[in-house]
Amino acid sequence: MDTRKIGYGIILFALLTAVMLGYFRGQAEQAQLQRLEEAGGICEAHGSETCPHEAISSLELPTTLGATLIIAAILFGIYLGFVDRTQDRLVRTSRELAKAIENQTINKKEEHDFELLLKGLDADEQKVLKAVKGQDGISQSTLVLRTDLSKSKVSMVLAGFEKKGLVKKVQEGKINRVYLK
């Protein structure tokens, strides 16, 4: 559940409780003052009956305790509703971590597949394919320089790779660019 909504709910509940506490406190004081007026402002406590003056002051402790609890609830609601964002950060971090793990797994699988592919090729083909992977879109003339192979050998290897669907050559003017598929 969303901690922000819980915090707002606690604040609303605490405010409603504060209104009710104030209302009941006012009603109790009014009743005590009315008793005091009926007695003419004179304490007429008989035996076990409490004095109206003491009855008004006896409302202080419950009111103070209630107000303290309400303030604590409001502060806790403010903390949950406005301050505590750990759950949001935790969810965001876990999503980022899951994406990173997924990307890493995909990269490892691609690297593993590439290594398996290289095992089925001869040394010259491996050189050419590694160079193309190292710089996707490499020109055929740069490929000749990087692999230390002749132009005809590189051309034959690339033609074989094109037939197998491993690379594609794109002609840009007089330059052939080689891309992995």
Backbone hydrogen bonds in HBPLUS format (Angstrom, degrees):
<---DONOR---> <-ACCEPTOR-->    atom                        ^
c    i                          cat <-CA-CA->   ^        H-A-AA   ^      H-
h    n   atom  resd res      DA  || num        DHA   H-A  angle D-A-AA Bond
n    s   type  num  typ     dist DA aas  dist angle  dist       angle   num
A0006-ILE N   A0002-ASP O   3.22 MM   4  6.57 158.1  2.27 148.5 154.9     1
A0007-GLY N   A0003-THR O   2.89 MM   4  6.05 159.5  1.93 147.8 153.1     2
A0008-TYR N   A0004-ARG O   2.99 MM   4  6.31 158.6  2.04 149.1 154.5     3
A0009-GLY N   A0005-LYS O   2.94 MM   4  6.15 155.8  2.00 146.7 153.5     4
A0010-ILE N   A0006-ILE O   2.92 MM   4  6.22 155.3  1.99 152.0 158.3     5
A0011-ILE N   A0007-GLY O   3.00 MM   4  6.27 160.2  2.04 150.5 155.7     6
A0012-LEU N   A0008-TYR O   2.96 MM   4  6.19 163.0  1.99 150.2 154.7     7
A0013-PHE N   A0009-GLY O   2.90 MM   4  6.10 164.2  1.93 150.6 155.1     8
A0014-ALA N   A0010-ILE O   2.89 MM   4  6.05 159.7  1.93 149.7 155.4     9
A0015-LEU N   A0011-ILE O   2.93 MM   4  6.15 156.3  1.99 150.5 156.9    10
A0016-LEU N   A0012-LEU O   2.98 MM   4  6.22 160.3  2.01 151.1 156.4    11
A0017-THR N   A0013-PHE O   2.92 MM   4  6.12 155.4  1.98 147.0 154.3    12
A0018-ALA N   A0014-ALA O   2.88 MM   4  6.09 148.5  1.98 142.9 151.7    13
A0019-VAL N   A0015-LEU O   3.00 MM   4  6.30 155.7  2.06 148.1 153.8    14
A0020-MET N   A0016-LEU O   2.99 MM   4  6.27 161.3  2.03 148.1 153.2    15
A0021-LEU N   A0017-THR O   2.80 MM   4  5.99 159.4  1.85 149.9 156.0    16
A0022-GLY N   A0018-ALA O   2.91 MM   4  6.08 162.0  1.95 148.4 153.1    17
A0023-TYR N   A0019-VAL O   2.93 MM   4  6.13 155.9  1.99 146.9 153.9    18
A0024-PHE N   A0020-MET O   2.89 MM   4  6.12 171.4  1.90 157.8 159.1    19
A0025-ARG N   A0021-LEU O   2.86 MM   4  5.94 154.8  1.92 146.7 154.5    20
A0026-GLY N   A0022-GLY O   2.93 MM   4  6.05 158.3  1.98 143.9 149.9    21
A0027-GLN N   A0023-TYR O   2.92 MM   4  6.20 156.1  1.97 149.9 156.8    22
A0028-ALA N   A0024-PHE O   2.91 MM   4  6.08 160.8  1.95 147.8 152.7    23
A0029-GLU N   A0025-ARG O   2.93 MM   4  6.14 162.4  1.96 151.3 156.2    24
A0030-GLN N   A0026-GLY O   2.90 MM   4  6.00 159.0  1.94 145.9 152.3    25
A0031-ALA N   A0027-GLN O   2.96 MM   4  6.17 155.2  2.02 146.1 152.6    26
A0032-GLN N   A0028-ALA O   2.99 MM   4  6.24 157.2  2.04 147.3 153.5    27
A0033-LEU N   A0029-GLU O   2.80 MM   4  6.05 160.0  1.84 154.6 160.3    28
A0034-GLN N   A0030-GLN O   2.88 MM   4  6.03 150.5  1.97 144.0 152.4    29
A0035-ARG N   A0031-ALA O   2.99 MM   4  6.25 153.6  2.06 144.4 151.2    30
A0036-LEU N   A0032-GLN O   2.91 MM   4  6.16 150.4  2.00 143.4 152.2    31
A0037-GLU N   A0033-LEU O   2.83 MM   4  6.10 151.1  1.91 146.4 153.8    32
A0038-GLU N   A0034-GLN O   2.92 MM   4  6.16 155.9  1.98 147.2 153.8    33
A0039-ALA N   A0035-ARG O   3.05 MM   4  6.27 139.2  2.22 137.7 148.4    34
A0041-GLY N   A0036-LEU O   2.87 MM   5  5.24 160.4  1.91 162.7 155.9    35
A0040-GLY N   A0037-GLU O   2.90 MM   3  4.90 152.4  1.97 100.4 109.3    36
A0049-GLU N   A0046-HIS O   3.17 MM   3  5.45 170.3  2.18 129.2 129.0    37
A0054-GLU N   A0051-CYS O   3.04 MM   3  5.26 120.9  2.40 103.8 118.0    38
A0055-ALA N   A0051-CYS O   2.98 MM   4  6.27 147.0  2.09 150.3 160.8    39
A0056-ILE N   A0052-PRO O   3.25 MM   4  6.47 150.2  2.35 142.4 147.1    40
A0057-SER N   A0053-HIS O   3.42 MM   4  6.72 162.3  2.46 141.1 145.3    41
A0058-SER N   A0054-GLU O   2.90 MM   4  6.05 129.4  2.16 140.1 154.1    42
A0059-LEU N   A0056-ILE O   3.22 MM   3  5.65 161.1  2.25 109.3 115.1    43
A0060-GLU N   A0057-SER O   3.28 MM   3  5.63 163.3  2.31 108.7 113.6    44
A0063-THR N   A0059-LEU O   3.19 MM   4  6.18 156.9  2.25 146.6 153.6    45
A0064-THR N   A0060-GLU O   2.82 MM   4  5.93 159.7  1.87 154.1 160.0    46
A0065-LEU N   A0061-LEU O   2.94 MM   4  6.13 167.2  1.96 157.8 161.0    47
A0066-GLY N   A0062-PRO O   2.89 MM   4  5.99 162.0  1.93 145.5 151.1    48
A0067-ALA N   A0063-THR O   2.85 MM   4  6.00 161.1  1.89 149.0 154.5    49
A0068-THR N   A0064-THR O   2.92 MM   4  6.08 154.1  1.99 145.7 152.9    50
A0069-LEU N   A0065-LEU O   2.97 MM   4  6.24 161.9  2.01 151.7 156.1    51
A0070-ILE N   A0066-GLY O   2.92 MM   4  6.13 154.9  1.98 148.0 155.5    52
A0071-ILE N   A0067-ALA O   2.90 MM   4  6.09 160.9  1.94 148.7 153.6    53
A0072-ALA N   A0068-THR O   2.93 MM   4  6.15 158.5  1.98 147.7 154.0    54
A0073-ALA N   A0069-LEU O   2.91 MM   4  6.12 154.7  1.97 144.5 151.5    55
A0074-ILE N   A0070-ILE O   2.87 MM   4  6.14 157.0  1.93 150.5 156.9    56
A0075-LEU N   A0071-ILE O   2.92 MM   4  6.15 163.2  1.95 151.7 156.0    57
A0076-PHE N   A0072-ALA O   2.93 MM   4  6.13 157.0  1.98 146.9 153.5    58
A0077-GLY N   A0073-ALA O   2.85 MM   4  6.04 155.8  1.91 146.6 153.7    59
A0078-ILE N   A0074-ILE O   2.84 MM   4  6.11 152.9  1.92 149.3 156.8    60
A0079-TYR N   A0075-LEU O   2.92 MM   4  6.16 155.5  1.98 144.7 151.6    61
A0080-LEU N   A0076-PHE O   2.91 MM   4  6.22 163.6  1.94 151.8 155.5    62
A0081-GLY N   A0077-GLY O   2.74 MM   4  5.78 160.5  1.78 148.4 155.0    63
A0082-PHE N   A0078-ILE O   2.82 MM   4  5.54 157.1  1.87 146.0 150.7    64
A0083-VAL N   A0079-TYR O   3.07 MM   4  4.78 134.9  2.28 114.3 127.3    65
A0084-ASP N   A0079-TYR O   2.76 MM   5  5.83 167.9  1.77 171.2 168.7    66
A0089-ARG N   A0085-ARG O   3.04 MM   4  6.32 164.8  2.06 154.5 158.8    67
A0090-LEU N   A0086-THR O   2.80 MM   4  5.93 153.7  1.87 146.5 154.5    68
A0091-VAL N   A0087-GLN O   2.96 MM   4  6.17 160.5  2.00 150.7 154.7    69
A0092-ARG N   A0088-ASP O   2.97 MM   4  6.18 165.6  1.99 150.5 154.8    70
A0093-THR N   A0089-ARG O   2.81 MM   4  5.92 162.8  1.84 151.1 156.1    71
A0094-SER N   A0090-LEU O   2.93 MM   4  6.05 157.5  1.98 144.9 151.3    72
A0095-ARG N   A0091-VAL O   3.01 MM   4  6.24 151.7  2.09 147.1 154.5    73
A0096-GLU N   A0092-ARG O   3.01 MM   4  6.29 160.8  2.04 149.6 154.7    74
A0097-LEU N   A0093-THR O   2.87 MM   4  6.05 157.6  1.92 149.2 155.9    75
A0098-ALA N   A0094-SER O   2.93 MM   4  6.07 154.5  1.99 141.5 148.4    76
A0099-LYS N   A0095-ARG O   2.96 MM   4  6.24 156.7  2.01 149.0 155.0    77
A0100-ALA N   A0096-GLU O   2.92 MM   4  6.16 159.4  1.96 148.5 154.4    78
A0101-ILE N   A0097-LEU O   2.91 MM   4  6.13 161.0  1.94 151.3 156.3    79
A0102-GLU N   A0098-ALA O   2.92 MM   4  6.08 157.4  1.97 145.0 151.7    80
A0103-ASN N   A0099-LYS O   2.84 MM   4  6.07 162.4  1.87 153.3 157.8    81
A0104-GLN N   A0100-ALA O   2.89 MM   4  6.04 158.0  1.94 146.7 153.3    82
A0105-THR N   A0101-ILE O   2.87 MM   4  6.05 155.4  1.93 147.4 154.2    83
A0106-ILE N   A0102-GLU O   2.94 MM   4  6.19 158.0  1.99 148.8 154.7    84
A0107-ASN N   A0103-ASN O   2.86 MM   4  6.09 162.1  1.89 150.4 155.5    85
A0108-LYS N   A0104-GLN O   2.88 MM   4  6.08 158.8  1.92 148.5 154.2    86
A0109-LYS N   A0105-THR O   2.93 MM   4  6.13 156.1  1.99 145.9 152.6    87
A0110-GLU N   A0106-ILE O   2.87 MM   4  6.13 161.8  1.90 153.4 158.2    88
A0111-GLU N   A0107-ASN O   2.87 MM   4  6.04 159.8  1.91 148.5 154.4    89
A0112-HIS N   A0108-LYS O   2.83 MM   4  6.00 154.9  1.89 145.7 153.0    90
A0113-ASP N   A0109-LYS O   2.84 MM   4  6.07 160.6  1.88 151.2 156.4    91
A0114-PHE N   A0110-GLU O   2.88 MM   4  6.09 154.4  1.95 146.6 153.9    92
A0115-GLU N   A0111-GLU O   2.93 MM   4  6.19 155.7  1.99 146.6 152.9    93
A0116-LEU N   A0112-HIS O   2.96 MM   4  6.26 154.7  2.02 148.9 155.8    94
A0117-LEU N   A0113-ASP O   2.94 MM   4  6.19 152.7  2.02 145.3 152.9    95
A0118-LEU N   A0114-PHE O   2.93 MM   4  6.23 154.4  1.99 148.8 155.5    96
A0119-LYS N   A0115-GLU O   3.17 MM   4  6.43 144.1  2.31 142.4 150.8    97
A0120-GLY N   A0117-LEU O   3.17 MM   3  5.59 144.6  2.30 107.6 116.8    98
A0121-LEU N   A0118-LEU O   3.08 MM   3  5.30 165.6  2.10 113.0 116.3    99
A0126-GLN N   A0122-ASP O   2.96 MM   4  6.18 153.4  2.03 152.6 160.9   100
A0127-LYS N   A0123-ALA O   3.02 MM   4  6.29 156.8  2.08 147.6 152.9   101
A0128-VAL N   A0124-ASP O   3.11 MM   4  6.40 164.6  2.13 151.7 154.9   102
A0129-LEU N   A0125-GLU O   2.94 MM   4  6.11 168.6  1.95 152.7 156.0   103
A0130-LYS N   A0126-GLN O   2.88 MM   4  5.97 160.4  1.92 151.9 157.4   104
A0131-ALA N   A0127-LYS O   3.01 MM   4  6.17 154.3  2.08 145.4 152.5   105
A0132-VAL N   A0128-VAL O   2.97 MM   4  6.24 155.4  2.03 150.6 157.3   106
A0133-LYS N   A0129-LEU O   2.92 MM   4  6.11 156.2  1.98 144.7 151.6   107
A0134-GLY N   A0130-LYS O   2.84 MM   4  5.98 149.3  1.93 142.6 151.6   108
A0135-GLN N   A0131-ALA O   3.11 MM   4  6.32 142.8  2.26 141.3 149.4   109
A0137-GLY N   A0178-VAL O   2.84 MM  41  4.92 138.6  2.01 147.4 147.5   110
A0178-VAL N   A0138-ILE O   2.81 MM  40  5.44 157.3  1.86 148.4 155.1   111
A0143-LEU N   A0139-SER O   2.96 MM   4  6.22 148.0  2.07 146.2 156.0   112
A0140-GLN N   A0176-ASN O   2.83 MM  36  5.55 140.7  1.98 158.1 169.2   113
A0144-VAL N   A0140-GLN O   3.11 MM   4  6.41 142.6  2.25 140.3 148.8   114
A0145-LEU N   A0141-SER O   3.32 MM   4  6.66 153.4  2.40 140.0 145.9   115
A0146-ARG N   A0142-THR O   2.89 MM   4  6.15 159.3  1.93 153.1 159.0   116
A0147-THR N   A0143-LEU O   3.05 MM   4  6.04 152.8  2.13 145.2 151.0   117
A0148-ASP N   A0144-VAL O   3.19 MM   4  5.93 127.3  2.48 137.1 147.2   118
A0154-VAL N   A0150-SER O   2.99 MM   4  6.27 167.3  2.01 156.9 159.7   119
A0155-SER N   A0151-LYS O   2.91 MM   4  6.05 158.9  1.95 147.3 153.8   120
A0156-MET N   A0152-SER O   2.89 MM   4  6.10 154.2  1.96 145.4 152.0   121
A0157-VAL N   A0153-LYS O   2.90 MM   4  6.13 162.5  1.93 152.4 157.3   122
A0158-LEU N   A0154-VAL O   2.89 MM   4  6.06 164.5  1.92 152.1 156.5   123
A0159-ALA N   A0155-SER O   2.97 MM   4  6.12 151.7  2.05 141.6 149.5   124
A0160-GLY N   A0156-MET O   2.99 MM   4  6.27 155.1  2.06 147.0 153.3   125
A0161-PHE N   A0157-VAL O   2.93 MM   4  6.24 153.4  2.00 148.2 156.1   126
A0162-GLU N   A0158-LEU O   2.84 MM   4  6.08 150.3  1.93 146.9 155.0   127
A0163-LYS N   A0159-ALA O   3.08 MM   4  6.34 151.8  2.16 143.7 150.6   128
A0164-LYS N   A0160-GLY O   3.07 MM   4  6.34 147.5  2.18 141.9 150.8   129
A0165-GLY N   A0161-PHE O   2.93 MM   4  6.06 114.7  2.36 134.9 151.5   130
A0166-LEU N   A0161-PHE O   2.89 MM   5  5.18 161.3  1.93 153.0 151.3   131
A0165-GLY N   A0162-GLU O   3.15 MM   3  4.94 144.2  2.28  92.6 103.3   132
A0181-LYS N   A0166-LEU O   2.90 MM  15  5.50 161.9  1.94 143.9 139.4   133
A0168-LYS N   A0179-TYR O   2.86 MM  11  5.41 149.4  1.95 150.3 159.0   134
A0179-TYR N   A0168-LYS O   2.96 MM  11  5.41 164.0  1.99 155.4 160.6   135
A0170-VAL N   A0177-ARG O   2.77 MM   7  5.12 161.9  1.80 151.0 157.4   136
A0177-ARG N   A0170-VAL O   2.78 MM   7  5.12 175.9  1.78 153.7 152.2   137
A0172-GLU N   A0175-ILE O   2.72 MM   3  5.21 172.8  1.73 170.1 170.2   138
A0175-ILE N   A0172-GLU O   3.09 MM   3  5.21 163.2  2.12 124.4 124.3   139
